[in-house]
Amino acid sequence: MPVFRSPSGPAGATVGGHALPYAALAGALAVSSGDPVGPLGPLRWVGAPELLAGSMGLLLASVLGLFGVATRLRVFVAGAVVGAGAGSPPSAAWCSSRPVRPLSCCVR
């Protein structure tokens, strides 16, 4: 039995792929307070909470696009990998406003 492929699949993947950065930005802006806490000059409003919420928004949109669009899956897999990696503790510690000391509970 042949597999049915919709002719609108590549168009859906294109629209879904272009929506991924907006999902990350919406997640970051949802928890943003506007305080200058980040280390980067033009993006001083991006701290650890904004990075975590933005990466979870990207991860959620990527997984929904992965299940919703049946073609061009590499776009959504790449978004899921970046969303999962950006929310990891080392990247959140990099965006933190205070210095992070490893093993601060054990070192006196």
Secondary structure by P-SEA (a helix, b strand, c coil): cbbbbbcaaaaaaaaaaaaaaaaaaaaaaccccccccccccccccccaaaaaaaaaaaaaaaaaaaaaccccaaaaaaaaaaaaaaacaaaaaaaccccccccccccc
